[in-house]
Every structure is written in C-alpha cells, then in structure tokens.
Amino acid sequence: MIDKKLLSLLVCPVSKAPLEYDAEKQELVCRASHLAYPIRDGIPVMLESEARQLTQEEREQLDRP
C-alpha cells in the first residue's frame, strides 16, 4: 500500500506524467511512457533503469475506460 499523498507528489522521471498505483503488482505505472516502476519494501524505485516496459496487453488495458 502506498500513501495517497505520496502518490500525488510522485511523477514519472521520464515523462513527468502522473503515476497510478497497481496494488496487485506493487508497481507505479505511467501511461505516458508505458513504464512500470517497482515498489520494494514499501519504497517506490523511481529509476528508469529499474522500470519495466508495459506489455502491449497492459497498454490496451490502461486505455480501456
């Protein structure tokens, strides 16, 4: 679980876009850059080198209303 206030302050270091919390995968997801940043031991790892690219399926799910 990530604090909502912290989430509102964090942005993607690549695109500067807001992030969404994926509780199931323990990641912060950026729709703009299609990257997912891991959360380890409750701490977001906001390094591009640690992020993973979203799959095509994940991108399509994000685009659905």
PDBQT receptor file of N, H, CA, C and O in Angstrom, charges set to zero:
ATOM      1  N   MET A   1       0.853  -1.187   0.000  1.00  0.00    +0.000 N 
ATOM      2  CA  MET A   1       0.000   0.000   0.000  1.00  0.00    +0.000 C 
ATOM      3  C   MET A   1       0.887   1.234   0.000  1.00  0.00    +0.000 C 
ATOM      4  O   MET A   1       1.846   1.327   0.767  1.00  0.00    +0.000 OA
ATOM      5  N   ILE A   2       0.561   2.159  -0.852  1.00  0.00    +0.000 N 
ATOM      6  H   ILE A   2      -0.218   2.083  -1.475  1.00  0.00    +0.000 HD
ATOM      7  CA  ILE A   2       1.320   3.405  -0.920  1.00  0.00    +0.000 C 
ATOM      8  C   ILE A   2       0.425   4.557  -0.463  1.00  0.00    +0.000 C 
ATOM      9  O   ILE A   2      -0.768   4.598  -0.767  1.00  0.00    +0.000 OA
ATOM     10  N   ASP A   3       1.014   5.466   0.256  1.00  0.00    +0.000 N 
ATOM     11  H   ASP A   3       1.983   5.433   0.503  1.00  0.00    +0.000 HD
ATOM     12  CA  ASP A   3       0.287   6.612   0.777  1.00  0.00    +0.000 C 
ATOM     13  C   ASP A   3      -0.235   7.472  -0.380  1.00  0.00    +0.000 C 
ATOM     14  O   ASP A   3       0.509   7.795  -1.306  1.00  0.00    +0.000 OA
ATOM     15  N   LYS A   4      -1.509   7.837  -0.318  1.00  0.00    +0.000 N 
ATOM     16  H   LYS A   4      -2.114   7.574   0.435  1.00  0.00    +0.000 HD
ATOM     17  CA  LYS A   4      -2.130   8.616  -1.399  1.00  0.00    +0.000 C 
ATOM     18  C   LYS A   4      -1.471   9.978  -1.572  1.00  0.00    +0.000 C 
ATOM     19  O   LYS A   4      -1.352  10.472  -2.693  1.00  0.00    +0.000 OA
ATOM     20  N   LYS A   5      -1.047  10.582  -0.480  1.00  0.00    +0.000 N 
ATOM     21  H   LYS A   5      -1.144  10.181   0.431  1.00  0.00    +0.000 HD
ATOM     22  CA  LYS A   5      -0.392  11.888  -0.571  1.00  0.00    +0.000 C 
ATOM     23  C   LYS A   5       0.950  11.753  -1.295  1.00  0.00    +0.000 C 
ATOM     24  O   LYS A   5       1.298  12.582  -2.136  1.00  0.00    +0.000 OA
ATOM     25  N   LEU A   6       1.698  10.701  -0.959  1.00  0.00    +0.000 N 
ATOM     26  H   LEU A   6       1.416  10.027  -0.277  1.00  0.00    +0.000 HD
ATOM     27  CA  LEU A   6       2.967  10.463  -1.642  1.00  0.00    +0.000 C 
ATOM     28  C   LEU A   6       2.728  10.223  -3.128  1.00  0.00    +0.000 C 
ATOM     29  O   LEU A   6       3.444  10.766  -3.970  1.00  0.00    +0.000 OA
ATOM     30  N   LEU A   7       1.737   9.421  -3.450  1.00  0.00    +0.000 N 
ATOM     31  H   LEU A   7       1.156   8.980  -2.766  1.00  0.00    +0.000 HD
ATOM     32  CA  LEU A   7       1.420   9.131  -4.847  1.00  0.00    +0.000 C 
ATOM     33  C   LEU A   7       1.076  10.407  -5.614  1.00  0.00    +0.000 C 
ATOM     34  O   LEU A   7       1.439  10.546  -6.782  1.00  0.00    +0.000 OA
ATOM     35  N   SER A   8       0.389  11.321  -4.974  1.00  0.00    +0.000 N 
ATOM     36  H   SER A   8       0.094  11.208  -4.025  1.00  0.00    +0.000 HD
ATOM     37  CA  SER A   8       0.014  12.571  -5.648  1.00  0.00    +0.000 C 
ATOM     38  C   SER A   8       1.227  13.463  -5.931  1.00  0.00    +0.000 C 
ATOM     39  O   SER A   8       1.165  14.336  -6.796  1.00  0.00    +0.000 OA
ATOM     40  N   LEU A   9       2.323  13.248  -5.209  1.00  0.00    +0.000 N 
ATOM     41  H   LEU A   9       2.374  12.539  -4.505  1.00  0.00    +0.000 HD
ATOM     42  CA  LEU A   9       3.535  14.047  -5.398  1.00  0.00    +0.000 C 
ATOM     43  C   LEU A   9       4.489  13.449  -6.428  1.00  0.00    +0.000 C 
ATOM     44  O   LEU A   9       5.271  14.169  -7.050  1.00  0.00    +0.000 OA
ATOM     45  N   LEU A  10       4.422  12.142  -6.605  1.00  0.00    +0.000 N 
ATOM     46  H   LEU A  10       3.787  11.558  -6.100  1.00  0.00    +0.000 HD
ATOM     47  CA  LEU A  10       5.354  11.462  -7.498  1.00  0.00    +0.000 C 
ATOM     48  C   LEU A  10       4.927  11.589  -8.960  1.00  0.00    +0.000 C 
ATOM     49  O   LEU A  10       3.739  11.547  -9.280  1.00  0.00    +0.000 OA
ATOM     50  N   VAL A  11       5.912  11.743  -9.834  1.00  0.00    +0.000 N 
ATOM     51  H   VAL A  11       6.877  11.776  -9.573  1.00  0.00    +0.000 HD
ATOM     52  CA  VAL A  11       5.676  11.737 -11.277  1.00  0.00    +0.000 C 
ATOM     53  C   VAL A  11       6.715  10.831 -11.923  1.00  0.00    +0.000 C 
ATOM     54  O   VAL A  11       7.744  10.514 -11.325  1.00  0.00    +0.000 OA
ATOM     55  N   CYS A  12       6.434  10.430 -13.128  1.00  0.00    +0.000 N 
ATOM     56  H   CYS A  12       5.599  10.687 -13.614  1.00  0.00    +0.000 HD
ATOM     57  CA  CYS A  12       7.367   9.609 -13.892  1.00  0.00    +0.000 C 
ATOM     58  C   CYS A  12       8.623  10.439 -14.180  1.00  0.00    +0.000 C 
ATOM     59  O   CYS A  12       8.512  11.560 -14.676  1.00  0.00    +0.000 OA
ATOM     60  N   PRO A  13       9.804   9.914 -13.881  1.00  0.00    +0.000 N 
ATOM     61  CA  PRO A  13      11.026  10.679 -14.157  1.00  0.00    +0.000 C 
ATOM     62  C   PRO A  13      11.310  10.847 -15.654  1.00  0.00    +0.000 C 
ATOM     63  O   PRO A  13      12.098  11.712 -16.037  1.00  0.00    +0.000 OA
ATOM     64  N   VAL A  14      10.687  10.041 -16.492  1.00  0.00    +0.000 N 
ATOM     65  H   VAL A  14      10.047   9.338 -16.182  1.00  0.00    +0.000 HD
ATOM     66  CA  VAL A  14      10.899  10.128 -17.938  1.00  0.00    +0.000 C 
ATOM     67  C   VAL A  14       9.960  11.151 -18.564  1.00  0.00    +0.000 C 
ATOM     68  O   VAL A  14      10.404  12.060 -19.265  1.00  0.00    +0.000 OA
ATOM     69  N   SER A  15       8.662  11.001 -18.310  1.00  0.00    +0.000 N 
ATOM     70  H   SER A  15       8.302  10.262 -17.740  1.00  0.00    +0.000 HD
ATOM     71  CA  SER A  15       7.660  11.849 -18.969  1.00  0.00    +0.000 C 
ATOM     72  C   SER A  15       7.131  12.985 -18.095  1.00  0.00    +0.000 C 
ATOM     73  O   SER A  15       6.501  13.916 -18.596  1.00  0.00    +0.000 OA
ATOM     74  N   LYS A  16       7.383  12.907 -16.817  1.00  0.00    +0.000 N 
ATOM     75  H   LYS A  16       7.895  12.150 -16.410  1.00  0.00    +0.000 HD
ATOM     76  CA  LYS A  16       6.859  13.874 -15.828  1.00  0.00    +0.000 C 
ATOM     77  C   LYS A  16       5.344  13.775 -15.676  1.00  0.00    +0.000 C 
ATOM     78  O   LYS A  16       4.713  14.678 -15.128  1.00  0.00    +0.000 OA
ATOM     79  N   ALA A  17       4.763  12.688 -16.157  1.00  0.00    +0.000 N 
ATOM     80  H   ALA A  17       5.275  11.954 -16.602  1.00  0.00    +0.000 HD
ATOM     81  CA  ALA A  17       3.317  12.456 -16.060  1.00  0.00    +0.000 C 
ATOM     82  C   ALA A  17       2.985  11.818 -14.710  1.00  0.00    +0.000 C 
ATOM     83  O   ALA A  17       3.859  11.226 -14.077  1.00  0.00    +0.000 OA
ATOM     84  N   PRO A  18       1.729  11.933 -14.264  1.00  0.00    +0.000 N 
ATOM     85  CA  PRO A  18       1.323  11.301 -13.005  1.00  0.00    +0.000 C 
ATOM     86  C   PRO A  18       1.394   9.782 -13.103  1.00  0.00    +0.000 C 
ATOM     87  O   PRO A  18       1.400   9.210 -14.193  1.00  0.00    +0.000 OA
ATOM     88  N   LEU A  19       1.449   9.148 -11.943  1.00  0.00    +0.000 N 
ATOM     89  H   LEU A  19       1.445   9.613 -11.058  1.00  0.00    +0.000 HD
ATOM     90  CA  LEU A  19       1.560   7.694 -11.852  1.00  0.00    +0.000 C 
ATOM     91  C   LEU A  19       0.306   7.098 -11.247  1.00  0.00    +0.000 C 
ATOM     92  O   LEU A  19      -0.414   7.763 -10.503  1.00  0.00    +0.000 OA
ATOM     93  N   GLU A  20       0.050   5.846 -11.568  1.00  0.00    +0.000 N 
ATOM     94  H   GLU A  20       0.635   5.305 -12.173  1.00  0.00    +0.000 HD
ATOM     95  CA  GLU A  20      -1.070   5.100 -10.993  1.00  0.00    +0.000 C 
ATOM     96  C   GLU A  20      -0.510   3.918 -10.217  1.00  0.00    +0.000 C 
ATOM     97  O   GLU A  20       0.458   3.283 -10.637  1.00  0.00    +0.000 OA
ATOM     98  N   TYR A  21      -1.128   3.636  -9.088  1.00  0.00    +0.000 N 
ATOM     99  H   TYR A  21      -1.914   4.151  -8.747  1.00  0.00    +0.000 HD
ATOM    100  CA  TYR A  21      -0.678   2.541  -8.233  1.00  0.00    +0.000 C 
ATOM    101  C   TYR A  21      -1.349   1.240  -8.632  1.00  0.00    +0.000 C 
ATOM    102  O   TYR A  21      -2.576   1.162  -8.699  1.00  0.00    +0.000 OA
ATOM    103  N   ASP A  22      -0.546   0.218  -8.897  1.00  0.00    +0.000 N 
ATOM    104  H   ASP A  22       0.451   0.281  -8.842  1.00  0.00    +0.000 HD
ATOM    105  CA  ASP A  22      -1.048  -1.128  -9.175  1.00  0.00    +0.000 C 
ATOM    106  C   ASP A  22      -0.735  -1.975  -7.950  1.00  0.00    +0.000 C 
ATOM    107  O   ASP A  22       0.386  -2.459  -7.792  1.00  0.00    +0.000 OA
ATOM    108  N   ALA A  23      -1.729  -2.153  -7.082  1.00  0.00    +0.000 N 
ATOM    109  H   ALA A  23      -2.639  -1.760  -7.210  1.00  0.00    +0.000 HD
ATOM    110  CA  ALA A  23      -1.533  -2.863  -5.818  1.00  0.00    +0.000 C 
ATOM    111  C   ALA A  23      -1.186  -4.332  -6.033  1.00  0.00    +0.000 C 
ATOM    112  O   ALA A  23      -0.384  -4.902  -5.294  1.00  0.00    +0.000 OA
ATOM    113  N   GLU A  24      -1.791  -4.937  -7.043  1.00  0.00    +0.000 N 
ATOM    114  H   GLU A  24      -2.443  -4.474  -7.644  1.00  0.00    +0.000 HD
ATOM    115  CA  GLU A  24      -1.560  -6.358  -7.299  1.00  0.00    +0.000 C 
ATOM    116  C   GLU A  24      -0.098  -6.641  -7.663  1.00  0.00    +0.000 C 
ATOM    117  O   GLU A  24       0.490  -7.618  -7.199  1.00  0.00    +0.000 OA
ATOM    118  N   LYS A  25       0.472  -5.779  -8.489  1.00  0.00    +0.000 N 
ATOM    119  H   LYS A  25      -0.005  -4.985  -8.865  1.00  0.00    +0.000 HD
ATOM    120  CA  LYS A  25       1.853  -5.987  -8.942  1.00  0.00    +0.000 C 
ATOM    121  C   LYS A  25       2.874  -5.197  -8.128  1.00  0.00    +0.000 C 
ATOM    122  O   LYS A  25       4.080  -5.340  -8.330  1.00  0.00    +0.000 OA
ATOM    123  N   GLN A  26       2.386  -4.357  -7.202  1.00  0.00    +0.000 N 
ATOM    124  H   GLN A  26       1.407  -4.240  -7.037  1.00  0.00    +0.000 HD
ATOM    125  CA  GLN A  26       3.261  -3.496  -6.406  1.00  0.00    +0.000 C 
ATOM    126  C   GLN A  26       4.163  -2.658  -7.320  1.00  0.00    +0.000 C 
ATOM    127  O   GLN A  26       5.391  -2.704  -7.241  1.00  0.00    +0.000 OA
ATOM    128  N   GLU A  27       3.498  -1.893  -8.189  1.00  0.00    +0.000 N 
ATOM    129  H   GLU A  27       2.501  -1.856  -8.253  1.00  0.00    +0.000 HD
ATOM    130  CA  GLU A  27       4.195  -1.033  -9.135  1.00  0.00    +0.000 C 
ATOM    131  C   GLU A  27       3.473   0.303  -9.265  1.00  0.00    +0.000 C 
ATOM    132  O   GLU A  27       2.277   0.417  -8.994  1.00  0.00    +0.000 OA
ATOM    133  N   LEU A  28       4.230   1.300  -9.684  1.00  0.00    +0.000 N 
ATOM    134  H   LEU A  28       5.201   1.208  -9.904  1.00  0.00    +0.000 HD
ATOM    135  CA  LEU A  28       3.661   2.581 -10.081  1.00  0.00    +0.000 C 
ATOM    136  C   LEU A  28       3.742   2.636 -11.600  1.00  0.00    +0.000 C 
ATOM    137  O   LEU A  28       4.817   2.471 -12.178  1.00  0.00    +0.000 OA
ATOM    138  N   VAL A  29       2.612   2.867 -12.238  1.00  0.00    +0.000 N 
ATOM    139  H   VAL A  29       1.739   3.001 -11.769  1.00  0.00    +0.000 HD
ATOM    140  CA  VAL A  29       2.509   2.771 -13.688  1.00  0.00    +0.000 C 
ATOM    141  C   VAL A  29       2.332   4.156 -14.304  1.00  0.00    +0.000 C 
ATOM    142  O   VAL A  29       1.544   4.973 -13.827  1.00  0.00    +0.000 OA
ATOM    143  N   CYS A  30       3.086   4.398 -15.373  1.00  0.00    +0.000 N 
ATOM    144  H   CYS A  30       3.726   3.735 -15.760  1.00  0.00    +0.000 HD
ATOM    145  CA  CYS A  30       2.963   5.645 -16.127  1.00  0.00    +0.000 C 
ATOM    146  C   CYS A  30       2.345   5.341 -17.482  1.00  0.00    +0.000 C 
ATOM    147  O   CYS A  30       2.911   4.594 -18.280  1.00  0.00    +0.000 OA
ATOM    148  N   ARG A  31       1.182   5.926 -17.735  1.00  0.00    +0.000 N 
ATOM    149  H   ARG A  31       0.723   6.533 -17.086  1.00  0.00    +0.000 HD
ATOM    150  CA  ARG A  31       0.510   5.733 -19.028  1.00  0.00    +0.000 C 
ATOM    151  C   ARG A  31       1.285   6.405 -20.160  1.00  0.00    +0.000 C 
ATOM    152  O   ARG A  31       1.331   5.883 -21.273  1.00  0.00    +0.000 OA
ATOM    153  N   ALA A  32       1.884   7.545 -19.886  1.00  0.00    +0.000 N 
ATOM    154  H   ALA A  32       1.847   7.969 -18.981  1.00  0.00    +0.000 HD
ATOM    155  CA  ALA A  32       2.555   8.325 -20.929  1.00  0.00    +0.000 C 
ATOM    156  C   ALA A  32       3.815   7.640 -21.461  1.00  0.00    +0.000 C 
ATOM    157  O   ALA A  32       4.031   7.598 -22.673  1.00  0.00    +0.000 OA
ATOM    158  N   SER A  33       4.636   7.109 -20.576  1.00  0.00    +0.000 N 
ATOM    159  H   SER A  33       4.460   7.143 -19.592  1.00  0.00    +0.000 HD
ATOM    160  CA  SER A  33       5.894   6.487 -21.008  1.00  0.00    +0.000 C 
ATOM    161  C   SER A  33       5.799   4.968 -21.111  1.00  0.00    +0.000 C 
ATOM    162  O   SER A  33       6.741   4.311 -21.554  1.00  0.00    +0.000 OA
ATOM    163  N   HIS A  34       4.657   4.413 -20.702  1.00  0.00    +0.000 N 
ATOM    164  H   HIS A  34       3.892   4.947 -20.342  1.00  0.00    +0.000 HD
ATOM    165  CA  HIS A  34       4.436   2.958 -20.731  1.00  0.00    +0.000 C 
ATOM    166  C   HIS A  34       5.477   2.215 -19.901  1.00  0.00    +0.000 C 
ATOM    167  O   HIS A  34       5.979   1.163 -20.298  1.00  0.00    +0.000 OA
ATOM    168  N   LEU A  35       5.792   2.791 -18.731  1.00  0.00    +0.000 N 
ATOM    169  H   LEU A  35       5.385   3.646 -18.409  1.00  0.00    +0.000 HD
ATOM    170  CA  LEU A  35       6.749   2.173 -17.819  1.00  0.00    +0.000 C 
ATOM    171  C   LEU A  35       6.069   1.849 -16.498  1.00  0.00    +0.000 C 
ATOM    172  O   LEU A  35       5.113   2.509 -16.091  1.00  0.00    +0.000 OA
ATOM    173  N   ALA A  36       6.590   0.809 -15.833  1.00  0.00    +0.000 N 
ATOM    174  H   ALA A  36       7.366   0.273 -16.163  1.00  0.00    +0.000 HD
ATOM    175  CA  ALA A  36       6.110   0.431 -14.504  1.00  0.00    +0.000 C 
ATOM    176  C   ALA A  36       7.310   0.412 -13.563  1.00  0.00    +0.000 C 
ATOM    177  O   ALA A  36       8.291  -0.293 -13.796  1.00  0.00    +0.000 OA
ATOM    178  N   TYR A  37       7.210   1.199 -12.498  1.00  0.00    +0.000 N 
ATOM    179  H   TYR A  37       6.412   1.772 -12.309  1.00  0.00    +0.000 HD
ATOM    180  CA  TYR A  37       8.288   1.309 -11.519  1.00  0.00    +0.000 C 
ATOM    181  C   TYR A  37       7.971   0.417 -10.321  1.00  0.00    +0.000 C 
ATOM    182  O   TYR A  37       6.862   0.475  -9.789  1.00  0.00    +0.000 OA
ATOM    183  N   PRO A  38       8.925  -0.406  -9.890  1.00  0.00    +0.000 N 
ATOM    184  CA  PRO A  38       8.656  -1.327  -8.786  1.00  0.00    +0.000 C 
ATOM    185  C   PRO A  38       8.579  -0.607  -7.440  1.00  0.00    +0.000 C 
ATOM    186  O   PRO A  38       9.166   0.457  -7.245  1.00  0.00    +0.000 OA
ATOM    187  N   ILE A  39       7.842  -1.219  -6.528  1.00  0.00    +0.000 N 
ATOM    188  H   ILE A  39       7.365  -2.084  -6.687  1.00  0.00    +0.000 HD
ATOM    189  CA  ILE A  39       7.816  -0.775  -5.135  1.00  0.00    +0.000 C 
ATOM    190  C   ILE A  39       8.439  -1.907  -4.332  1.00  0.00    +0.000 C 
ATOM    191  O   ILE A  39       7.914  -3.020  -4.306  1.00  0.00    +0.000 OA
ATOM    192  N   ARG A  40       9.555  -1.620  -3.681  1.00  0.00    +0.000 N 
ATOM    193  H   ARG A  40       9.981  -0.716  -3.703  1.00  0.00    +0.000 HD
ATOM    194  CA  ARG A  40      10.271  -2.637  -2.909  1.00  0.00    +0.000 C 
ATOM    195  C   ARG A  40      10.293  -2.244  -1.441  1.00  0.00    +0.000 C 
ATOM    196  O   ARG A  40      10.734  -1.154  -1.078  1.00  0.00    +0.000 OA
ATOM    197  N   ASP A  41       9.815  -3.143  -0.613  1.00  0.00    +0.000 N 
ATOM    198  H   ASP A  41       9.457  -4.029  -0.908  1.00  0.00    +0.000 HD
ATOM    199  CA  ASP A  41       9.750  -2.890   0.835  1.00  0.00    +0.000 C 
ATOM    200  C   ASP A  41       9.029  -1.583   1.137  1.00  0.00    +0.000 C 
ATOM    201  O   ASP A  41       9.403  -0.850   2.052  1.00  0.00    +0.000 OA
ATOM    202  N   GLY A  42       7.984  -1.301   0.351  1.00  0.00    +0.000 N 
ATOM    203  H   GLY A  42       7.679  -1.897  -0.392  1.00  0.00    +0.000 HD
ATOM    204  CA  GLY A  42       7.176  -0.109   0.566  1.00  0.00    +0.000 C 
ATOM    205  C   GLY A  42       7.765   1.169  -0.001  1.00  0.00    +0.000 C 
ATOM    206  O   GLY A  42       7.209   2.249   0.198  1.00  0.00    +0.000 OA
ATOM    207  N   ILE A  43       8.896   1.059  -0.712  1.00  0.00    +0.000 N 
ATOM    208  H   ILE A  43       9.347   0.182  -0.874  1.00  0.00    +0.000 HD
ATOM    209  CA  ILE A  43       9.574   2.244  -1.246  1.00  0.00    +0.000 C 
ATOM    210  C   ILE A  43       9.558   2.209  -2.775  1.00  0.00    +0.000 C 
ATOM    211  O   ILE A  43      10.060   1.257  -3.372  1.00  0.00    +0.000 OA
ATOM    212  N   PRO A  44       8.988   3.232  -3.415  1.00  0.00    +0.000 N 
ATOM    213  CA  PRO A  44       8.999   3.275  -4.879  1.00  0.00    +0.000 C 
ATOM    214  C   PRO A  44      10.425   3.459  -5.404  1.00  0.00    +0.000 C 
ATOM    215  O   PRO A  44      11.158   4.328  -4.931  1.00  0.00    +0.000 OA
ATOM    216  N   VAL A  45      10.809   2.651  -6.368  1.00  0.00    +0.000 N 
ATOM    217  H   VAL A  45      10.214   1.945  -6.752  1.00  0.00    +0.000 HD
ATOM    218  CA  VAL A  45      12.124   2.763  -7.001  1.00  0.00    +0.000 C 
ATOM    219  C   VAL A  45      11.922   3.519  -8.311  1.00  0.00    +0.000 C 
ATOM    220  O   VAL A  45      11.510   2.947  -9.320  1.00  0.00    +0.000 OA
ATOM    221  N   MET A  46      12.216   4.807  -8.273  1.00  0.00    +0.000 N 
ATOM    222  H   MET A  46      12.550   5.272  -7.453  1.00  0.00    +0.000 HD
ATOM    223  CA  MET A  46      11.898   5.697  -9.388  1.00  0.00    +0.000 C 
ATOM    224  C   MET A  46      13.090   5.901 -10.325  1.00  0.00    +0.000 C 
ATOM    225  O   MET A  46      13.421   7.030 -10.690  1.00  0.00    +0.000 OA
ATOM    226  N   LEU A  47      13.718   4.808 -10.702  1.00  0.00    +0.000 N 
ATOM    227  H   LEU A  47      13.450   3.891 -10.406  1.00  0.00    +0.000 HD
ATOM    228  CA  LEU A  47      14.841   4.856 -11.624  1.00  0.00    +0.000 C 
ATOM    229  C   LEU A  47      14.424   4.239 -12.953  1.00  0.00    +0.000 C 
ATOM    230  O   LEU A  47      13.852   3.150 -12.986  1.00  0.00    +0.000 OA
ATOM    231  N   GLU A  48      14.711   4.933 -14.040  1.00  0.00    +0.000 N 
ATOM    232  H   GLU A  48      15.176   5.818 -14.013  1.00  0.00    +0.000 HD
ATOM    233  CA  GLU A  48      14.344   4.411 -15.355  1.00  0.00    +0.000 C 
ATOM    234  C   GLU A  48      14.986   3.048 -15.596  1.00  0.00    +0.000 C 
ATOM    235  O   GLU A  48      14.385   2.175 -16.223  1.00  0.00    +0.000 OA
ATOM    236  N   SER A  49      16.195   2.869 -15.100  1.00  0.00    +0.000 N 
ATOM    237  H   SER A  49      16.683   3.578 -14.590  1.00  0.00    +0.000 HD
ATOM    238  CA  SER A  49      16.902   1.599 -15.298  1.00  0.00    +0.000 C 
ATOM    239  C   SER A  49      16.249   0.436 -14.551  1.00  0.00    +0.000 C 
ATOM    240  O   SER A  49      16.486  -0.723 -14.892  1.00  0.00    +0.000 OA
ATOM    241  N   GLU A  50      15.438   0.726 -13.547  1.00  0.00    +0.000 N 
ATOM    242  H   GLU A  50      15.245   1.667 -13.271  1.00  0.00    +0.000 HD
ATOM    243  CA  GLU A  50      14.748  -0.312 -12.770  1.00  0.00    +0.000 C 
ATOM    244  C   GLU A  50      13.321  -0.545 -13.257  1.00  0.00    +0.000 C 
ATOM    245  O   GLU A  50      12.679  -1.519 -12.864  1.00  0.00    +0.000 OA
ATOM    246  N   ALA A  51      12.827   0.343 -14.107  1.00  0.00    +0.000 N 
ATOM    247  H   ALA A  51      13.348   1.135 -14.427  1.00  0.00    +0.000 HD
ATOM    248  CA  ALA A  51      11.449   0.234 -14.607  1.00  0.00    +0.000 C 
ATOM    249  C   ALA A  51      11.376  -0.829 -15.694  1.00  0.00    +0.000 C 
ATOM    250  O   ALA A  51      12.367  -1.155 -16.346  1.00  0.00    +0.000 OA
ATOM    251  N   ARG A  52      10.173  -1.355 -15.866  1.00  0.00    +0.000 N 
ATOM    252  H   ARG A  52       9.368  -1.090 -15.336  1.00  0.00    +0.000 HD
ATOM    253  CA  ARG A  52       9.963  -2.308 -16.958  1.00  0.00    +0.000 C 
ATOM    254  C   ARG A  52       8.965  -1.713 -17.941  1.00  0.00    +0.000 C 
ATOM    255  O   ARG A  52       8.090  -0.938 -17.557  1.00  0.00    +0.000 OA
ATOM    256  N   GLN A  53       9.101  -2.078 -19.200  1.00  0.00    +0.000 N 
ATOM    257  H   GLN A  53       9.813  -2.708 -19.511  1.00  0.00    +0.000 HD
ATOM    258  CA  GLN A  53       8.161  -1.655 -20.232  1.00  0.00    +0.000 C 
ATOM    259  C   GLN A  53       6.858  -2.422 -20.060  1.00  0.00    +0.000 C 
ATOM    260  O   GLN A  53       6.867  -3.626 -19.806  1.00  0.00    +0.000 OA
ATOM    261  N   LEU A  54       5.745  -1.726 -20.198  1.00  0.00    +0.000 N 
ATOM    262  H   LEU A  54       5.737  -0.748 -20.405  1.00  0.00    +0.000 HD
ATOM    263  CA  LEU A  54       4.452  -2.398 -20.164  1.00  0.00    +0.000 C 
ATOM    264  C   LEU A  54       4.284  -3.231 -21.429  1.00  0.00    +0.000 C 
ATOM    265  O   LEU A  54       4.734  -2.842 -22.507  1.00  0.00    +0.000 OA
ATOM    266  N   THR A  55       3.640  -4.365 -21.287  1.00  0.00    +0.000 N 
ATOM    267  H   THR A  55       3.275  -4.681 -20.411  1.00  0.00    +0.000 HD
ATOM    268  CA  THR A  55       3.351  -5.196 -22.451  1.00  0.00    +0.000 C 
ATOM    269  C   THR A  55       2.237  -4.543 -23.261  1.00  0.00    +0.000 C 
ATOM    270  O   THR A  55       1.543  -3.649 -22.777  1.00  0.00    +0.000 OA
ATOM    271  N   GLN A  56       2.077  -4.996 -24.489  1.00  0.00    +0.000 N 
ATOM    272  H   GLN A  56       2.640  -5.722 -24.883  1.00  0.00    +0.000 HD
ATOM    273  CA  GLN A  56       1.001  -4.479 -25.339  1.00  0.00    +0.000 C 
ATOM    274  C   GLN A  56      -0.357  -4.710 -24.675  1.00  0.00    +0.000 C 
ATOM    275  O   GLN A  56      -1.230  -3.843 -24.719  1.00  0.00    +0.000 OA
ATOM    276  N   GLU A  57      -0.529  -5.867 -24.069  1.00  0.00    +0.000 N 
ATOM    277  H   GLU A  57       0.180  -6.571 -24.033  1.00  0.00    +0.000 HD
ATOM    278  CA  GLU A  57      -1.793  -6.184 -23.382  1.00  0.00    +0.000 C 
ATOM    279  C   GLU A  57      -2.041  -5.223 -22.216  1.00  0.00    +0.000 C 
ATOM    280  O   GLU A  57      -3.165  -4.761 -22.022  1.00  0.00    +0.000 OA
ATOM    281  N   GLU A  58      -1.003  -4.925 -21.448  1.00  0.00    +0.000 N 
ATOM    282  H   GLU A  58      -0.090  -5.300 -21.605  1.00  0.00    +0.000 HD
ATOM    283  CA  GLU A  58      -1.147  -3.987 -20.326  1.00  0.00    +0.000 C 
ATOM    284  C   GLU A  58      -1.494  -2.590 -20.832  1.00  0.00    +0.000 C 
ATOM    285  O   GLU A  58      -2.308  -1.893 -20.227  1.00  0.00    +0.000 OA
ATOM    286  N   ARG A  59      -0.881  -2.183 -21.933  1.00  0.00    +0.000 N 
ATOM    287  H   ARG A  59      -0.219  -2.749 -22.424  1.00  0.00    +0.000 HD
ATOM    288  CA  ARG A  59      -1.182  -0.865 -22.514  1.00  0.00    +0.000 C 
ATOM    289  C   ARG A  59      -2.642  -0.788 -22.932  1.00  0.00    +0.000 C 
ATOM    290  O   ARG A  59      -3.315   0.212 -22.683  1.00  0.00    +0.000 OA
ATOM    291  N   GLU A  60      -3.129  -1.851 -23.569  1.00  0.00    +0.000 N 
ATOM    292  H   GLU A  60      -2.583  -2.663 -23.771  1.00  0.00    +0.000 HD
ATOM    293  CA  GLU A  60      -4.521  -1.879 -24.012  1.00  0.00    +0.000 C 
ATOM    294  C   GLU A  60      -5.476  -1.828 -22.825  1.00  0.00    +0.000 C 
ATOM    295  O   GLU A  60      -6.519  -1.180 -22.902  1.00  0.00    +0.000 OA
ATOM    296  N   GLN A  61      -5.135  -2.498 -21.734  1.00  0.00    +0.000 N 
ATOM    297  H   GLN A  61      -4.287  -3.025 -21.672  1.00  0.00    +0.000 HD
ATOM    298  CA  GLN A  61      -5.983  -2.473 -20.538  1.00  0.00    +0.000 C 
ATOM    299  C   GLN A  61      -6.046  -1.067 -19.952  1.00  0.00    +0.000 C 
ATOM    300  O   GLN A  61      -7.101  -0.639 -19.483  1.00  0.00    +0.000 OA
ATOM    301  N   LEU A  62      -4.939  -0.352 -19.976  1.00  0.00    +0.000 N 
ATOM    302  H   LEU A  62      -4.083  -0.700 -20.357  1.00  0.00    +0.000 HD
ATOM    303  CA  LEU A  62      -4.919   1.017 -19.456  1.00  0.00    +0.000 C 
ATOM    304  C   LEU A  62      -5.780   1.950 -20.296  1.00  0.00    +0.000 C 
ATOM    305  O   LEU A  62      -6.368   2.899 -19.777  1.00  0.00    +0.000 OA
ATOM    306  N   ASP A  63      -5.849   1.679 -21.583  1.00  0.00    +0.000 N 
ATOM    307  H   ASP A  63      -5.371   0.908 -22.004  1.00  0.00    +0.000 HD
ATOM    308  CA  ASP A  63      -6.613   2.542 -22.490  1.00  0.00    +0.000 C 
ATOM    309  C   ASP A  63      -8.113   2.304 -22.423  1.00  0.00    +0.000 C 
ATOM    310  O   ASP A  63      -8.895   3.116 -22.918  1.00  0.00    +0.000 OA
ATOM    311  N   ARG A  64      -8.520   1.194 -21.813  1.00  0.00    +0.000 N 
ATOM    312  H   ARG A  64      -7.886   0.534 -21.411  1.00  0.00    +0.000 HD
ATOM    313  CA  ARG A  64      -9.962   0.906 -21.696  1.00  0.00    +0.000 C 
ATOM    314  C   ARG A  64     -10.581   1.793 -20.622  1.00  0.00    +0.000 C 
ATOM    315  O   ARG A  64      -9.950   2.068 -19.601  1.00  0.00    +0.000 OA
ATOM    316  N   PRO A  65     -11.820   2.242 -20.851  1.00  0.00    +0.000 N 
ATOM    317  CA  PRO A  65     -12.475   3.108 -19.853  1.00  0.00    +0.000 C 
ATOM    318  C   PRO A  65     -12.849   2.373 -18.585  1.00  0.00    +0.000 C 
ATOM    319  O   PRO A  65     -13.403   2.973 -17.664  1.00  0.00    +0.000 OA
TER     320      PRO A  65
